[in-house]
């Protein structure tokens, strides 16, 4: 069931890239799509003629821990200061970019030493490798979209998946300048308070996919995340997956945002199989996908209420919100998958 609302040469190493709301005014209905309702499909010939784009957060989503937190706690500002800084983001006292500058700037560890700590501390989602194979076999591009540092994420993927498999994953994230003596400085992807505007990145990919579409059909965009920092990207998706029990799911419940819960990437894989089948059956890959999300009016409503600005200084200005005359439509079937691809 879905939830709906009622009312990172030379002397410097440069690694570059190629408060909880109350929920008052809402009735918490369990509108999640029940995984038990998804028919079993063992892989077969699931195919789609529609362009699909899959975007996923990294920390807390593909990996259970946060790469930055591991480094900050062991070689940077420490747990207590990191938690204080996190609170400043949540309450809107300082921007995500400003706080992140302080956190990354507190590090005093060479990249190789810091990476050893991450290797021993990180745990990958148990079903992600199989899901990644699923995408490769079907030529579905899989994009990581993160507020973290690209060199860190690439090194982690190379370690846990192997360089050959890792190269299939596109990473959209900030770069970094790291000196040999271990001083870190983010190189932000966007000149915004967020550093990396995930929504802008997804809109760019979506626009490219639409432009390159042979028949002018709309691409299907899927986003996978776990926290409130994922909200700007989530609002651009036709299908939203939120990890069970974490802040993104809580926010969706409190604000009536349609989403599909997941415990592991196996849940997501089953859903995407169904989504591809349903879209092919109903649209043959033409026009708008079955799970097309008009979303604009609803997100504008949340932005106007100030909810998004309060949560993590993730301000969403009206200029950045798509405006549509269509009403919000709760998904009645499992939404679809995303990644620039023709099957």
TORVEX-795572 format. One record per residue (C-alpha): y, x, z. Coordinates in steps of 0.1 Angstrom, whole numbers, padded with zeros to 4 digits, always signed. Each point is the difference from the previous one (the first is absolute). Last residue first. Layout:
BEGIN
YXZ;...
//
This chain:
BEGIN
-0026+0160-0241;+0037+0007-0004;+0015+0017+0029;+0032+0006+0020;-0012-0008+0035;-0002-0033+0020;-0025-0025+0014;+0000-0038+0004;+0006-0026+0026;-0028-0019+0016;+0003-0036-0008;+0023-0027+0015;+0029+0024+0001;+0030-0016+0017;+0027-0006-0024;+0036+0007+0009;+0023-0022-0020;+0013+0009-0035;+0037+0005-0006;-0005+0038+0002;+0021+0028+0014;-0016+0034+0001;+0013+0019+0031;+0017+0033-0004;+0035-0014-0003;-0007-0022+0030;-0003+0031+0021;-0033+0008+0016;+0006+0019+0032;-0030+0018+0013;+0017+0011+0031;-0034+0000+0017;-0002-0037+0006;+0035-0012+0005;+0010+0001-0036;-0032-0019-0010;+0007-0029+0023;+0037-0003-0008;-0003-0037-0008;+0014+0007-0034;-0027+0024-0007;-0027-0025+0010;+0015-0026-0023;+0004+0025-0028;-0037+0008+0003;-0009-0037-0003;+0023-0006-0030;-0014+0030-0018;-0038-0004+0005;-0008-0014-0035;-0035+0015+0005;-0023-0001-0030;-0035-0005+0013;-0013-0016-0031;+0016+0028-0020;+0030-0008-0023;-0004+0001-0037;-0033+0010-0015;-0029+0017+0017;-0025-0026-0011;+0020-0024+0022;-0025-0020+0020;-0033+0019-0003;+0016+0034-0003;+0022-0007+0030;-0030-0013+0021;-0022+0029-0009;+0026+0026+0008;+0008-0016+0033;-0036-0003+0010;-0006+0037-0006;+0032+0008+0018;-0011-0019+0031;-0033+0018+0002;+0018+0033-0003;+0025-0009+0027;-0027-0008+0025;-0018+0033-0008;+0034+0017+0007;-0006-0006+0037;+0012-0026+0025;+0020-0022-0024;+0023-0030+0003;+0013-0018-0031;+0037-0009+0001;+0024-0029-0003;+0031+0005+0021;+0005-0027+0027;+0024+0020+0021;-0019+0006+0032;-0033+0003-0019;+0013+0024-0025;+0017+0020+0027;-0032+0003+0019;-0019+0011-0031;+0026+0027-0006;-0002+0011+0036;-0037+0007+0003;-0029-0022+0009;-0016-0002-0034;+0013+0022-0028;+0023-0020-0023;-0008-0006-0036;+0028-0015-0021;-0005-0015-0035;+0028-0007-0025;+0019+0029+0015;+0037+0008+0001;+0005-0014+0035;-0027+0024+0013;+0020+0030-0012;+0030-0008+0022;-0024-0011+0028;-0020+0032+0002;+0021+0014+0029;-0013-0030+0020;-0034+0015+0001;-0035-0001-0015;+0000+0001-0037;-0017-0009-0033;+0021-0012-0030;-0012-0017-0032;+0021-0005-0031;-0013-0020-0030;+0017+0009-0032;+0019-0028-0019;-0010-0006-0036;+0022+0012-0028;-0028+0001-0025;-0004+0038-0003;+0012+0008+0035;+0021+0031-0001;+0032-0017+0012;-0019-0020+0027;-0017+0032+0013;+0033+0019+0000;+0017-0028+0020;-0028-0002+0025;+0001+0038+0005;+0038-0001+0006;-0003-0030+0023;-0027+0018+0020;+0023+0030+0005;+0030-0021+0009;-0021-0019+0027;-0012+0032+0015;+0036+0013+0005;-0007+0035+0011;+0026+0016+0022;+0003-0033+0018;+0038+0003+0007;+0003+0005-0038;+0004+0030-0023;-0035-0003-0014;-0029+0024-0003;+0010+0019+0030;-0006+0037+0003;-0013+0003+0036;+0007+0033+0019;-0026+0020+0019;+0003+0034+0017;-0033+0018+0003;+0006+0037-0002;-0010+0000-0037;+0027-0027-0007;-0009-0035-0009;+0021-0021-0024;-0013-0035-0005;-0006-0028-0025;+0003-0037+0007;-0027-0024-0012;-0016-0016-0030;-0035+0015-0002;-0022-0008-0031;-0037+0001+0008;-0025+0012-0027;+0007+0036+0010;-0016-0006+0034;-0034-0005-0015;-0001+0035-0016;+0019+0016+0029;-0026-0012+0026;+0001-0033+0018;+0008+0010+0036;+0016+0034-0006;+0017-0007-0033;+0013-0033+0015;+0014+0018+0031;+0017+0027-0022;+0015-0027-0022;+0014-0020+0030;+0016+0031+0015;+0015+0011-0032;+0014-0036-0006;+0018-0003+0033;+0000-0034+0018;+0018-0032-0009;-0030-0009-0021;-0011-0017-0032;-0035+0011-0010;-0008-0012-0035;-0035-0010-0014;-0004-0001-0037;-0028-0024-0010;-0022+0017-0026;-0029-0023+0010;-0023+0028+0012;+0030+0017+0016;+0010-0031+0020;-0035-0006+0013;-0003+0037+0008;+0031-0003+0022;-0015-0030+0017;-0031+0019+0008;+0020+0029+0014;+0022-0025+0020;-0029-0017+0018;-0001+0020+0032;+0038+0001+0003;+0008+0037+0004;+0003+0016+0034;+0025+0027+0007;+0001+0023+0030;-0019+0031-0010;+0015+0002-0035;+0035-0007+0014;-0002+0029+0024;-0011+0023-0028;+0029-0013-0021;+0026+0011+0026;-0013+0035-0001;+0001+0001-0038;+0035-0014-0002;+0015+0025+0024;+0010-0015+0033;+0034-0007+0017;+0006-0037-0005;+0031-0016+0016;+0016-0004-0035;-0028-0024-0010;+0009-0022+0030;+0038+0003-0003;+0000-0007-0037;-0023-0029+0006;+0025-0015+0024;+0028+0001-0025;-0023-0013-0028;-0013-0029+0020;+0036-0010+0009;+0013+0001+0035;+0006-0027+0027;-0020-0025-0021;-0022-0010+0029;-0032+0011-0017;+0015+0032-0012;+0014+0010+0034;-0034-0010+0015;-0017+0025-0023;+0024+0027+0013;-0010-0007+0036;-0036+0001-0010;+0005+0034-0017;+0019+0013+0031;-0030-0009+0023;-0027+0012-0024;+0014+0035-0008;+0031+0011-0020;-0021+0022-0022;-0032+0020-0001;-0027-0022+0016;+0017-0035+0002;+0021+0005-0031;-0029+0012-0021;-0024-0028+0009;+0028-0026-0002;+0008+0011-0035;-0036-0004-0012;-0003-0035+0015;-0035-0010+0010;-0025-0025-0015;+0001+0015-0035;+0002-0022-0030;+0021-0026+0019;+0014+0016+0032;+0018+0027-0020;-0004-0005-0037;+0016-0032-0014;-0016-0014-0031;+0010-0011-0034;-0023-0015-0026;+0013-0009-0034;-0019-0021-0025;+0008-0006-0037;-0019-0031-0011;-0031+0002-0022;-0023-0002+0030;-0034+0012+0008;-0028-0005+0025;-0031+0010-0020;-0025+0005+0028;+0013+0009+0033;-0022-0017+0025;+0019-0033+0003;-0004-0020+0031;+0021-0032+0001;+0031+0002+0022;+0001-0028+0025;-0013+0022+0028;+0031+0022-0004;+0021-0030+0012;+0033-0001-0019;+0025+0000+0028;+0018-0032+0007;-0006-0001+0038;+0030-0021+0008;+0026+0013+0023;+0026-0027+0000;+0034+0015-0005;+0034-0008+0017;-0007+0025+0027;-0018+0030-0013;+0011+0021+0029;+0008+0031-0020;-0014+0033+0010;+0021+0026+0008;-0053+0228-0297;+0010-0005+0043;+0013+0030+0019;-0012+0025+0025;+0027+0026+0005;-0010+0030+0020;+0030+0020+0009;+0004+0038+0000;-0014+0000-0035;-0013-0025-0012;-0023-0120+0047;+0036-0435+0070;-0035+0003+0005;-0009+0033-0010;-0032+0009-0019;-0029+0021+0011;-0029+0001-0024;-0036-0011+0006;
//
